[in-house]
C-alpha cells in the first residue's frame, strides 16, 4: 500500500543513472596512476559507511582520459563483486565500470535516496546474474522501482537518519581513539617505562616455559558421531579473534574428549593460534569458561605464583607481529609450535605489579567494549528507523527534524 502523498517511481525517472568508465587495457598500466584525481574502487565504497571520504587509488590526467569524473554529491553504487554497497561522494571522483553513478534530479534528496538504496541491497543481490562474477547492469538498475515521498518529507527523513549516522561516526572515532590510547599504555606499562608508584626494583627476564605449562588441543574423529554434539565446548582457531572467549560454536562429548588429544582447559588459560589463514596465526585470547580446543590452538597455563594470567595475555597480545615472525616455514605459511612458545622471553616484575598492570589494561578494554556496544545499539536503532521512515510506516512532518 502506497502511503498518502507518496508515489512509486522508477529510479531512472528520479536520477541520471550512468556507469563508471575505465577503458584502459591492461588496467594496471602504471602510466595512468599516481595523479591527483581520486579513482574510487568498490572496496572504498564498502568501507565508507555511506559517506565516501577516503580512496585507495588516484589517476593522472592520462588516466582520466580513459575514465570519467563525477561531481561531489553523486551517489555511487557497486554493481560487481560486492553488489549494492552505496555511498555519497564528498568530492569529485572517477570510477570504473564496476560502479554506477546516480545523480538525482532537483526533485530528489541525494541523502534520502542513498538511504533508500542501502535498504535495497539484498534486492540488488537477488537481481544479480550468476556469471563467473555476480553483477547487475543498468538495464536492471534503471527501472528499479522506489517508493518516494514529497521532497520536503525526503529531506526531513534524511536529516533524522543523518543524525544517527553522525552519532555512529563520532562513537566509532572515540573507539579508535581509546584503542590508540590503550596501545600506548601497553607499550609503557609492559616494558616498565612507566610504573606504579608503589613498585620499584628490577624486572627479571624469564622464558614462558619456565613458569607455565603448555599444551595443544585435538580434534575427535569426525567419522564417529557419538564424539560430537555433547556438552563440552570445543574451540576452533578462528574463534581466538574474540579475545575474551565466553562461548564457542563447537561441542563434543566426554567420549570424544577422552578418545582424542583434546583436553579440558581451566578458566584464564592463554590461548595462542598456532596456525590459520589470514591474520589468525599468532592471535592471542583468554578463555573465561572451561573448554577444549583443536590442535591449532596452544594453551598456556601460567604458575599463578610467578606469572599473572592477565599480564601474560596482554604481553603476548602486544607481540602479535613477533609471534608471526617466529612461525616456522617459508613464505609466511608456517606455524607456531609449543617449543617456540616455551622459549619466548618475558620481562617480569613482581606478581603484585603484574596484576596492577593487567587490571589497568582491563579497565581500558571494558571502556572500549562499552562504546562498541553503544555503537551497535545506535546501528540497530538506525536500521529500525530506516525501515519505519523509508516505507511510510511512520510519517515525518516537515519541520519535525
ROPAMI-725478 format. One record per residue: residue in three letters; x, y, z of N, C-alpha, C in turn. Coordinates in pm, whole numbers, padded with zeros to 5 digits, always signed. Each point is the difference from the previous one (the first is absolute). Last residue first. Example, Ala and Ser with C-alpha at 12.3 -4.5 7.8 and 13.67 -1.06 7.14 Angstrom:
// ROPAMI-725478
Ser+01285-00225+00708+00082+00119+00006-00077+00109+00073/Ala+00029-00572-00007-00089+00119+00000+00090+00120+00000/
//
This chain:
// ROPAMI-725478
Unk+01229+01774+01202+00140-00040+00018+00069+00078+00108/Unk-00454+00063-00183+00008-00081+00120+00143-00041+00031/Unk-00177+00245-00391+00038+00086+00112+00016-00076+00129/Unk-00311-00222-00343+00103+00095-00042+00025+00096+00114/Unk-00172-00493+00109-00053+00129-00043+00114+00093-00035/Unk-00030-00548-00017+00071+00113+00058-00063+00127-00055/Unk-00165-00551+00075+00013+00119-00081+00070+00111+00076/Unk-00017-00566-00010-00001+00116+00090+00024+00123-00085/Unk-00048-00367-00245-00069-00057+00116-00009+00102+00112/Unk+00225+00043-00442-00119+00077+00037-00079-00059+00113/Unk+00432-00137-00202-00118-00067-00052-00129+00078+00026/Unk+00432+00138+00157+00013-00008-00145-00114-00077-00066/Unk+00037+00061+00485-00013+00129-00068-00001-00013-00151/Unk+00048-00390+00292-00123+00071+00028-00018+00123-00089/Unk+00398-00261-00028-00113-00084-00038-00132+00075+00018/Unk+00394+00207+00150-00004-00006-00146-00121-00080-00048/Unk+00089+00012+00461-00056+00126-00049-00010+00000-00152/Unk+00211-00366+00207-00144-00001+00026-00067+00126-00050/Unk+00468-00025-00027-00059-00098-00092-00152-00006+00018/Unk+00248+00266+00299-00007+00060-00133-00067-00094-00099/Unk+00083-00163+00429-00105+00102+00003-00016+00065-00137/Unk+00353-00305+00060-00131-00070-00001-00115+00101-00001/Unk+00432+00175+00039-00017-00059-00133-00133-00073-00010/Unk+00132+00177+00417-00036+00107-00092-00027-00055-00140/Unk+00161-00304+00320-00137+00042+00031-00046+00110-00094/Unk+00446-00139-00030-00088-00105-00051-00146+00035+00026/Unk+00326+00280+00184-00003+00016-00146-00092-00103-00064/Unk+00075-00040+00459-00081+00120-00027-00011+00024-00151/Unk+00282-00345+00155-00141-00037+00017-00092+00118-00031/Unk+00457+00086-00004-00032-00090-00111-00147-00042+00009/Unk+00175+00248+00352-00033+00084-00114-00025-00082-00127/Unk+00125-00229+00398-00122+00077+00027-00040+00081-00123/Unk+00411-00234-00003-00115-00090-00020-00131+00074+00022/Unk+00402+00230+00093-00016-00021-00144-00124-00085-00028/Unk+00118+00056+00447-00047+00126-00055-00023-00012-00151/Unk+00192-00364+00225-00142+00014+00040-00059+00128-00058/Unk+00463-00081-00061-00081-00091-00082-00149+00015+00033/Unk+00306+00240+00265-00002+00053-00138-00090-00086-00089/Unk+00081-00156+00431-00089+00116+00005-00012+00063-00139/Unk+00310-00340+00053-00135-00055-00007-00104+00112+00010/Unk+00455+00101+00056-00031-00024-00141-00139-00060-00017/Unk+00159+00074+00438-00009+00129-00070-00039-00020-00146/Unk+00083-00385+00266-00125+00067+00040-00018+00132-00075/Unk+00405-00240-00058-00112-00069-00066-00132+00069+00032/Unk+00383+00160+00221+00007+00030-00143-00117-00063-00074/Unk+00045-00101+00455-00038+00139-00017+00001+00041-00148/Unk+00157-00430+00115-00146+00009+00013-00048+00143-00017/Unk+00467-00082-00003-00063-00060-00117-00152+00016+00007/Unk+00248+00122+00374+00006+00102-00105-00061-00053-00130/Unk+00030-00301+00356-00093+00108+00037-00001+00110-00107/Unk+00305-00362-00035-00136-00043-00033-00102+00108+00032/Unk+00496+00158-00125-00062-00081+00105-00143-00035-00039/Unk+00276+00096-00424+00006+00063+00132-00059-00093+00106/Unk+00224-00104-00504-00099-00034+00101+00023+00079+00130/Unk+00097-00084-00569+00050+00081+00110-00107+00003+00108/Unk+00074-00396-00376-00088+00105+00051+00072+00074+00112/Unk+00092-00372-00453+00044+00066+00123-00098+00113+00037/Unk-00041-00487-00288-00022+00144-00004+00035+00061+00136/Unk+00000-00479-00122+00127+00074-00001-00017+00151-00003/Unk-00367-00319-00017+00071-00019+00127+00125+00087+00008/Unk-00248-00017-00405-00069+00077+00103+00072-00010+00135/Unk+00160-00260-00360+00022+00142-00025-00063+00085+00108/Unk-00083-00459+00012+00139+00028+00035+00034+00147-00022/Unk-00428-00170-00126+00015+00014+00145+00143+00037+00038/Unk-00162+00160-00478-00008-00128+00068+00031+00021+00148/Unk-00163+00278-00504+00067-00003+00129-00005-00142+00054/Unk-00010+00084-00534-00079+00010+00120+00087+00008+00123/Unk+00009+00110-00580+00029-00098+00104-00092+00018+00119/Unk+00047+00265-00415-00109-00098+00004+00022-00107+00107/Unk+00284+00387-00168-00103+00038+00096-00112-00099+00013/Unk+00407-00050-00275-00105+00080-00061-00111+00036+00096/Unk+00274-00418+00148+00040+00100-00097-00122+00078-00047/Unk+00101-00258+00499-00045-00019-00138+00038+00117-00086/Unk-00110+00026+00545+00089-00078-00084-00056-00010-00141/Unk-00069+00405+00377-00061-00114-00066+00100-00071-00090/Unk+00065+00418+00246+00055-00122+00056-00050-00125-00072/Unk-00164+00436-00102+00135-00017-00053+00065-00128+00052/Unk-00424+00121+00164-00010-00042-00140+00138-00020-00062/Unk-00029+00170+00438-00044-00140-00003-00010-00050-00143/Unk+00098+00453+00064+00113-00083+00039-00036-00148-00004/Unk-00338+00317-00072+00090-00008-00116+00122-00086+00031/Unk-00308+00074+00358-00060-00076-00111+00096-00015-00118/Unk+00014+00192+00478+00113-00052-00079-00047-00085-00118/Unk-00283+00198+00346+00076+00113-00054+00113-00045-00092/Unk-00259-00321+00228-00089+00070-00092+00073+00117-00066/Unk+00212-00241+00346+00003-00071-00128-00089+00067-00104/Unk+00007+00190+00433+00136-00004-00052+00006-00066-00137/Unk-00405+00002+00245+00027+00129-00063+00141+00004-00060/Unk-00123-00395+00231-00091+00022-00112+00034+00131-00071/Unk+00226-00102+00402+00048-00080-00112-00086+00022-00124/Unk-00137+00207+00396+00126+00060-00045+00054-00076-00121/Unk-00373-00180+00215-00034+00123-00073+00122+00070-00054/Unk+00052-00389+00274-00057-00034-00132-00032+00125-00081/Unk+00402-00030+00360-00144+00029+00001-00056-00021-00140/Unk+00438-00218+00257-00041+00068-00122-00152+00017+00000/Unk+00240-00200+00374+00108+00066-00071-00046+00086-00117/Unk-00280-00273+00291+00093+00059+00097+00107+00084-00070/Unk-00336-00261-00234-00054+00125+00055+00092+00065+00102/Unk+00113-00297-00442+00005-00023+00144-00044+00130+00068/Unk-00175-00100-00505+00111+00048+00081-00012-00040+00147/Unk-00164-00189-00488-00057+00009+00134+00111+00040+00097/Unk-00136-00018-00561+00107+00028+00096-00066+00021+00136/Unk-00129-00243-00509-00045+00060+00126+00120+00015+00093/Unk-00097-00042-00569+00079-00035+00118-00058+00070+00121/Unk-00207-00154-00509+00008+00095+00110+00087-00057+00110/Unk-00128-00235-00399+00059+00124-00051+00009+00109+00106/Unk-00207-00443+00049+00145-00008+00005+00069+00124-00054/Unk-00494+00032+00233+00060-00085-00102+00153+00011+00004/Unk-00296+00067+00452+00030+00065-00127+00048-00102-00103/Unk-00321+00061+00497+00108-00070-00070+00023+00073-00132/Unk-00206+00197+00495-00023-00049-00135+00117-00086-00044/Unk-00236+00353+00419+00076-00121-00028-00035-00050-00140/Unk-00029+00521+00094-00076-00121+00034+00090-00119-00026/Unk+00151+00427-00098-00072+00033+00123-00099-00109+00039/Unk+00488+00065-00312-00132-00062+00015-00059+00033+00137/Unk+00345+00265-00359-00006-00054+00136-00140-00058+00021/Unk+00368+00130-00443-00129+00017+00069+00012-00056+00141/Unk+00307+00153-00488-00005-00047+00138-00137+00028+00060/Unk+00277-00070-00515-00102+00071+00078-00014-00065+00137/Unk+00282-00169-00358+00062+00095+00091-00099+00080+00082/Unk-00177-00199-00450+00120-00050+00065+00066+00107+00085/Unk-00384+00118-00269-00027-00083+00117+00126-00042+00074/Unk-00099+00273-00420+00058+00062+00119-00011-00087+00124/Unk-00025-00229-00481-00018+00142+00025+00071+00044+00126/Unk-00097-00508+00005+00014+00087-00115-00015+00146+00042/Unk+00193-00405+00321-00124+00061-00046+00027+00095-00114/Unk+00256-00243+00472-00009+00002-00146-00130+00069-00037/Unk+00127-00022+00452+00126-00051-00057+00002+00009-00151/Unk-00261+00280+00410-00023-00070-00127+00133-00038-00061/Unk-00116+00067+00531+00076+00056-00111-00028-00082-00125/Unk-00187+00109+00543-00016-00079-00121+00070+00069-00116/Unk-00011-00029+00573+00032+00089-00111+00006-00085-00127/Unk-00301-00071+00470+00114-00048-00078+00024+00100-00115/Unk-00364+00024+00333+00116+00091-00002+00127-00066-00053/Unk-00356-00349+00154-00027+00141-00028+00129+00081+00013/Unk+00073-00513-00114-00058+00081+00106-00027+00142-00046/Unk-00012-00447-00315+00090+00107+00042-00066+00083+00109/Unk-00020-00526-00245-00075+00107+00066+00099+00102+00055/Unk+00108-00304-00438+00010+00002+00146-00087+00113+00055/Unk+00121-00339-00478-00060+00120+00059+00004-00011+00152/Unk+00136-00342-00320+00102+00075+00074-00052+00134+00052/Unk-00313-00450-00059+00075+00091-00087+00107+00068+00084/Unk-00360-00281+00171+00056-00078-00111+00068+00089-00104/Unk-00224+00170+00393+00088-00106+00052+00066-00082-00109/Unk-00317+00345-00109+00114+00059+00071+00100-00107+00040/Unk-00406-00139-00187+00086+00061-00101+00123+00062+00062/Unk-00327-00168+00288+00066-00111-00070+00094+00054-00106/Unk-00267+00304+00224+00107-00045+00088+00075-00118-00064/Unk-00230+00331-00344-00044-00078+00115+00120-00038+00087/Unk-00060+00459-00315+00036-00141-00007-00051-00071+00125/Unk-00063+00495-00311-00032-00081+00118+00045-00144-00026/Unk+00055+00558-00215+00016-00144+00001-00037-00066+00131/Unk-00004+00489-00083-00103-00073-00075+00007-00150+00021/Unk+00138+00376+00378+00050-00046-00129-00109-00082-00067/Unk+00091+00391+00438-00080-00103-00067+00065-00034-00133/Unk+00204+00302+00302-00106-00043+00090-00085-00112-00060/Unk+00503+00273-00062-00087-00104-00053-00098-00046+00108/Unk+00323+00432-00164-00051-00059+00124-00111-00096-00038/Unk+00232+00124-00376+00090+00049+00105-00040-00051+00139/Unk-00168-00081-00475-00087+00054+00105+00080+00068+00110/Unk+00195-00246-00364-00020+00143-00025-00097+00063+00099/Unk+00104-00474-00031+00090+00076+00087-00017+00150-00019/Unk-00223-00360-00253-00073+00066+00110+00092+00074+00097/Unk+00141-00275-00382-00060+00125-00045-00069+00078+00110/Unk+00192-00442+00067+00097+00110+00002-00061+00132-00046/Unk-00313-00361+00247+00086-00003-00118+00086+00126-00004/Unk-00265-00296+00419+00031+00126-00068+00092-00022-00119/Unk-00384-00243+00349+00119-00036-00079+00027+00114-00097/Unk-00315-00155+00474+00037+00101-00099+00131-00040-00067/Unk-00366-00339+00218+00133+00057+00021+00032+00099-00111/Unk-00397-00291+00045-00009+00120+00082+00135+00070+00019/Unk-00143-00313-00442-00020-00013+00144-00006+00134+00071/Unk+00085-00141-00484-00133+00045+00040-00029-00013+00147/Unk+00364-00335-00236-00039+00139-00029-00140+00031+00050/Unk+00231-00432+00002+00101+00091+00054-00046+00146-00006/Unk-00243-00381-00181-00020+00014+00144+00105+00089+00065/Unk+00006-00116-00477-00103+00095+00038-00012+00022+00149/Unk+00413-00132-00329-00072-00066+00110-00100+00100+00060/Unk+00307+00113-00349-00072-00117-00052-00084-00069+00107/Unk+00305+00374+00068-00128+00045-00054-00081-00116-00058/Unk+00380+00011+00407-00028-00048-00135-00139+00046-00045/Unk+00251+00304+00357-00054-00135-00005-00032-00039-00145/Unk+00377+00360+00148-00131-00013-00064-00046-00144+00003/Unk+00359+00353+00307-00019-00110-00093-00141-00004-00052/Unk+00412+00343+00273-00127-00073+00004-00005-00113-00100/Unk+00438+00210+00285-00081+00024-00121-00126-00084+00009/Unk+00348+00224+00397-00056-00117-00066-00072+00044-00126/Unk+00341+00170+00458-00053+00023-00134-00052-00130-00058/Unk+00151+00270+00502-00022-00125-00073-00063+00034-00135/Unk+00337+00327+00316-00134-00035-00049+00000-00138-00060/Unk+00390+00255+00150-00100+00040+00100-00143-00035-00043/Unk+00405-00085-00261+00051-00017+00137-00106+00027+00105/Unk-00066+00060-00481+00004-00141+00036+00048-00027+00141/Unk+00001+00441-00194-00134-00045+00034+00002-00145+00049/Unk+00431+00299+00074-00065-00065-00115-00135-00052+00045/Unk+00263+00444+00217-00020-00145+00009-00055-00052-00132/Unk+00231+00464+00274-00039-00059-00129-00005-00152+00015/Unk-00078+00424+00368+00077-00119-00034-00049-00057-00134/Unk+00013+00518+00250-00081-00107-00056+00093-00116-00039/Unk+00090+00378+00405+00026-00043-00138-00099-00108-00043/Unk-00110+00396+00376+00074-00124-00020+00009-00040-00146/Unk-00417+00263+00255+00133+00030-00050+00073-00133-00018/Unk-00538+00232+00116+00091-00109-00039+00136+00055-00044/Unk-00399+00260+00126+00028-00088+00113+00099-00112-00032/Unk-00170+00329-00323+00089+00062+00098+00038-00094+00114/Unk-00098-00161-00509-00082+00047+00111+00093+00041+00115/Unk+00188+00028-00504-00032-00096+00106-00092+00064+00102/Unk+00233+00033-00540-00082+00068+00100-00042-00104+00103/Unk+00290-00161-00300+00036+00140-00023-00077+00092+00094/Unk-00027-00495-00058+00053+00061+00122+00043+00143-00018/Unk-00219-00316-00314+00146+00009-00010+00063+00057+00127/Unk-00474-00047-00063+00055-00135-00017+00152-00001-00017/Unk-00258+00413+00047-00011-00083+00120+00071-00135-00015/Unk-00013+00319-00367+00065+00060+00117+00003-00096+00119/Unk-00223-00124-00403+00142+00016-00028+00074+00052+00123/Unk-00470-00028+00018+00063-00133+00002+00150+00011-00020/Unk-00254+00390-00048+00014-00038+00140+00064-00138+00014/Unk-00104+00156-00431+00110+00079+00056+00024-00038+00146/Unk-00366-00198-00214+00124-00049-00060+00121+00074+00056/Unk-00432+00148+00126+00035-00127+00064+00131-00054-00054/Unk-00174+00385-00201+00046+00029+00136+00041-00127+00072/Unk-00194-00041-00423+00134+00056-00012+00057+00031+00138/Unk-00442-00148-00019+00091-00109-00037+00144+00050-00013/Unk-00340+00315+00075+00022-00080+00121+00094-00117-00029/Unk-00136+00267-00362+00089+00076+00088+00031-00078+00128/Unk-00312-00183-00303+00135-00003-00059+00099+00075+00090/Unk-00451+00016+00123+00052-00136+00018+00142-00009-00054/Unk-00231+00399-00077+00037-00012+00140+00060-00138+00029/Unk-00177+00077-00424+00125+00075+00017+00048-00009+00145/Unk-00416-00187-00098+00106-00079-00061+00135+00069+00014/Unk-00382+00231+00141+00030-00112+00091+00112-00086-00054/Unk-00159+00350-00271+00071+00054+00117+00038-00111+00098/Unk-00262-00121-00374+00135+00040-00042+00080+00052+00119/Unk-00456-00103+00068+00078-00123-00022+00144+00034-00036/Unk-00301+00357+00039+00026-00059+00132+00084-00127-00013/Unk-00143+00207-00396+00100+00084+00067+00036-00058+00136/Unk-00346-00207-00243+00131-00025-00061+00110+00081+00068/Unk-00445+00078+00130+00048-00130+00050+00137-00033-00059/Unk-00207+00384-00159+00034+00020+00141+00052-00130+00061/Unk-00171-00007-00436+00135+00056+00003+00045+00025+00145/Unk-00444-00138-00086+00095-00111-00014+00145+00048+00002/Unk-00341+00329+00018-00009-00088+00117+00103-00112-00009/Unk-00043+00291-00368+00060+00069+00114-00002-00087+00125/Unk-00212-00155-00397+00146-00002-00013+00067+00066+00120/Unk-00469+00016-00028+00046-00137+00028+00152-00007-00005/Unk-00194+00404-00126-00019-00021+00143+00048-00138+00041/Unk+00001+00113-00457+00105+00072+00073-00012-00020+00150/Unk-00335-00186-00278+00130-00065-00024+00110+00066+00083/Unk-00418+00204-00004+00003-00115+00090+00128-00082-00021/Unk-00074+00372-00284+00020+00045+00139+00005-00116+00099/Unk-00086-00106-00466+00136+00044+00031+00016+00051+00143/Unk-00381-00367-00100+00031+00134-00050+00137+00046+00050/Unk-00037-00522-00022-00086+00103+00056+00030+00136-00065/Unk+00066-00535-00182+00055+00134+00019-00103+00095+00061/Unk+00172-00545-00136-00110+00071+00065+00051+00138+00041/Unk+00182-00326-00416+00028+00058+00131-00123+00075+00050/Unk+00205-00381-00409-00108+00083+00053+00025+00039+00145/Unk+00315-00121-00460-00028-00044+00137-00099+00097+00065/Unk+00211+00009-00457-00144-00012+00022-00038-00040+00144/Unk+00472+00066-00118-00079+00117-00040-00150-00016+00024/Unk+00323-00363+00076-00002+00106+00100-00094+00115-00037/Unk+00085-00380-00289-00064-00046+00124-00022+00115+00096/Unk+00228+00074-00400-00134-00044-00039-00078-00053+00119/Unk+00458+00123+00044-00089+00116-00004-00142-00040-00036/Unk+00283-00383+00233+00029+00096-00106-00101+00114+00002/Unk+00255-00408+00344-00124+00051-00056+00037+00106-00103/Unk+00266-00464+00226-00008+00143-00029-00142+00035-00042/Unk+00382-00428+00175-00135+00055+00006+00003+00149-00033/Unk+00349-00358-00194-00009+00096+00109-00139+00061-00002/Unk+00061-00349-00280+00122-00028+00075+00010+00095+00120/Unk-00484-00005-00130+00112-00028-00088+00121-00037+00084/Unk-00517+00108+00079+00090-00101+00057+00107-00038-00101/Unk-00306+00477+00097+00019-00116-00088+00104-00093+00060/Unk-00324+00340+00292+00130-00018-00065+00001-00124-00088/Unk-00353+00172+00305-00014+00027-00144+00128-00027-00078/Unk-00030-00038+00481-00088-00099-00060-00017+00016-00149/Unk+00249+00318+00252+00070-00129+00000-00083-00106-00070/Unk-00200+00413+00073+00097+00007-00109+00081-00129-00009/Unk-00299+00040+00357-00074-00009-00127+00096+00003-00119/Unk+00174+00069+00431-00034-00141-00021-00077-00019-00129/Unk+00102+00444+00128+00120-00075-00038-00031-00148-00026/Unk-00282+00405+00131-00031-00095-00108+00120-00085-00039/Unk+00003+00361+00328-00098-00098+00049-00031-00106-00105/Unk+00291+00364-00107+00062-00089+00100-00097-00107+00046/Unk-00156+00342-00283+00076-00101-00073+00071-00096+00097/Unk-00230+00367+00188-00094-00092-00065+00076-00113-00070/Unk+00250+00352+00185-00053-00089+00103-00097-00101-00060/Unk+00170+00326-00289+00108-00088+00044-00050-00098+00105/Unk-00288+00340-00144+00010-00107-00098+00113-00097+00037/Unk-00058+00388+00268-00115-00091+00014+00014-00119-00094/Unk+00317+00334-00050+00022-00071+00127-00115-00099+00024/Unk-00021+00290-00374+00098-00106-00021+00025-00079+00129/Unk-00459+00248-00154+00111+00016+00093+00100-00114-00020/Unk-00355+00208-00376+00036-00114+00085+00118+00037+00089/Unk-00193+00268-00359-00119-00040+00076+00031-00109+00102/Unk+00314+00176-00324-00024+00102+00103-00123-00032+00084/Unk+00262-00412-00219-00055+00125-00052-00024+00096+00115/Unk+00387-00387+00031-00143+00026+00012-00040+00133-00062/Unk+00397-00358-00102-00010+00143+00029-00147+00040+00001/Unk+00349-00456+00020-00141+00043-00001-00005+00146+00043/Unk+00368-00410-00191-00016+00132+00058-00146+00044-00018/Unk+00275-00502+00025-00097+00085-00068-00014+00130+00077/Unk+00400-00411-00053-00074+00095+00084-00094+00079-00088/Unk+00317-00305-00170-00060-00083+00105-00082+00084+00098/Unk+00270+00176-00367-00133-00043-00040-00062-00102+00096/Unk+00357+00380+00177-00003-00098-00109-00144-00046-00028/Unk+00151+00503+00192-00025-00138+00044-00007-00093-00121/Unk+00130+00540+00223-00007-00087-00117-00025-00141+00051/Unk-00127+00491+00253+00068-00129-00010-00010-00057-00140/Unk-00078+00468+00367-00008-00054-00136+00083-00127-00013/Unk-00194+00091+00479+00093+00073-00086-00017-00055-00141/Unk-00239-00187+00353+00013+00131+00062+00101+00087-00075/Unk-00350-00439-00116+00134+00056-00017+00004+00139+00061/Unk-00324-00415+00144-00001+00130-00064+00143+00051-00007/Unk-00184-00534+00010+00061+00113+00072-00020+00127-00081/Unk-00115-00588+00035-00039+00134-00044+00072+00105+00083/Unk-00031-00566-00171+00054+00094+00098-00018+00140-00055/Unk-00123-00406-00246-00099+00078+00073+00053+00084+00113/Unk+00279-00432-00172-00111+00067-00070-00086+00079+00097/Unk+00514-00196-00052-00092+00028+00111-00114+00087-00054/Unk+00209-00189-00383+00070-00042+00123-00095+00016+00118/Unk-00169+00302-00368+00077-00123-00018+00076-00028+00129/Unk-00265+00389-00055-00083-00094-00076+00076-00129-00034/Unk-00025+00471+00361+00081-00105-00060-00089-00102-00070/Unk-00072+00546+00093-00046-00133+00040+00081-00106-00074/Unk-00028+00573+00139+00073-00108-00067-00050-00134+00052/Unk-00163+00555-00037-00015-00129+00069+00071-00106-00082/Unk+00109+00548+00022-00046-00115-00079-00012-00123+00090/Unk+00183+00422+00144-00144-00015+00018-00059-00113-00080/Unk+00438+00242-00180-00034-00025+00140-00152-00003+00014/Unk+00156-00110-00493+00013+00106+00100-00028-00048+00142/Unk+00233-00287-00413-00134+00037+00045+00012+00100+00114/Unk+00317-00212-00448-00009+00054+00134-00144+00042+00030/Unk+00281-00384-00333-00083+00120+00003-00018+00041+00144/Unk+00372-00290-00350-00100-00015+00105-00096+00118-00009/Unk+00395-00044-00261-00066-00129-00025-00103-00030+00108/Unk+00256+00403+00013-00047-00005-00139-00068-00132-00034/Unk+00216+00084+00422-00134+00056-00007-00055-00006-00141/Unk+00448-00132+00087-00097-00098+00046-00142+00050-00011/Unk+00351+00295-00098-00006-00105-00103-00102-00106+00039/Unk+00093+00338+00312-00079+00052-00111-00012-00102-00113/Unk+00079-00226+00461+00056+00124-00052-00084+00045-00119/Unk-00163-00302+00444+00036+00005-00141+00073+00130-00029/Unk-00066-00323+00475-00022+00126-00073+00040-00019-00146/Unk-00160-00308+00485+00075+00017-00126-00027+00137-00058/Unk-00205-00160+00408+00124-00077+00003+00086+00019-00124/Unk-00380+00305+00321+00017-00077-00124+00138-00062+00000/Unk-00411+00287+00330+00134-00053-00022+00004-00080-00130/Unk-00398+00200+00172+00096+00104+00037+00144-00044-00024/Unk-00561-00125-00076+00131-00029-00056+00095+00117+00027/Unk-00450-00210+00241+00055+00130-00038+00145-00021-00044/Unk-00259-00372+00141-00103+00082-00065+00049+00136-00047/Unk+00272-00350+00209-00107+00032+00094-00106+00092-00058/Unk+00426-00205-00198-00025+00143+00019-00101+00033+00108/Unk+00192-00426-00215+00055+00042+00129-00040+00142+00040/Unk-00134-00200-00420-00039-00096+00104+00043+00048+00138/Unk+00139+00241-00381-00142+00024+00031-00045-00092+00111/Unk+00434-00056-00164-00009+00130+00067-00144+00030+00041/Unk+00092-00386-00260+00036-00016+00140-00006+00130+00078/Unk-00070-00007-00472-00115-00055+00073+00030-00016+00149/Unk+00275+00382-00246-00023-00142-00025-00118-00050+00083/Unk+00207+00505-00210-00068-00075+00105-00025-00144-00044/Unk+00334+00432-00085-00053-00108-00084-00058-00104+00095/Unk+00175+00557+00006-00044-00120+00072-00065-00100-00095/Unk+00381+00361-00132-00144-00025-00021-00041-00127+00075/Unk+00452+00206-00061-00077+00065+00107-00150-00031-00007/Unk+00412-00332-00185-00028+00143-00009-00081+00051+00117/Unk+00146-00468-00117+00092+00080+00081-00020+00149-00012/Unk-00103-00385-00401-00029+00020+00142+00096+00099+00064/Unk+00007-00184-00459-00132+00063+00017-00026+00045+00143/Unk+00390-00249-00169+00005+00136-00054-00132+00075+00020/Unk+00083-00472+00118+00041+00099+00099+00000+00143-00051/Unk-00310-00436-00128+00103+00080-00065+00043+00114+00094/Unk-00344-00370+00047+00103+00035+00098+00116+00079-00060/Unk-00380-00174-00252-00052+00091+00102+00109+00048+00097/Unk+00108-00136-00521-00041-00065+00124-00040+00103+00106/Unk-00196+00158-00294+00046-00139+00004+00150-00002-00027/Unk-00444+00376+00127+00142-00034-00022+00022-00150+00008/Unk-00415+00275+00069+00016-00083-00120+00144-00046-00023/Unk-00375+00187+00369+00145-00014+00000+00036-00098-00110/Unk-00463+00261+00259+00073-00032-00122+00149-00015+00031/Unk-00555+00001+00231+00136+00052-00003+00074-00051-00121/Unk-00537+00051-00012+00107-00089+00043+00133+00073-00002/Unk-00508+00210+00085+00105-00024-00099+00108-00090+00058/Unk-00510+00265+00073+00067-00123+00043+00100-00039-00108/Unk-00322+00435+00196+00081-00043-00113+00086-00117+00049/Unk-00483+00106+00230+00141+00035-00003+00062-00043-00132/Unk-00463-00063+00117+00039+00082+00115+00141+00052-00012/Unk-00216-00304-00306-00082+00120-00003+00035+00097+00113/Unk+00207-00430-00045+00044+00083-00113-00084+00126-00015/Unk-00108-00335+00329+00120+00073+00036+00042+00095-00113/Unk-00514-00124+00056+00121-00068-00045+00120+00088+00032/Unk-00456+00027+00296+00067+00049-00120+00118-00090-00035/Unk-00477+00079+00330+00101-00099-00039+00059+00045-00133/Unk-00228+00307+00422-00017-00062-00132+00107-00107-00018/Unk-00285+00333+00411+00120-00063-00053-00029-00060-00138/Unk-00335+00207+00280+00093+00103-00045+00130-00055-00057/Unk-00259-00318+00319-00063+00117-00060+00105+00106-00035/Unk+00151-00517+00008-00046+00102+00094-00056+00122-00072/Unk-00008-00503-00196+00079+00122-00013-00054+00103+00098/Unk+00001-00563+00005-00084+00120+00000+00088+00125+00000/
//
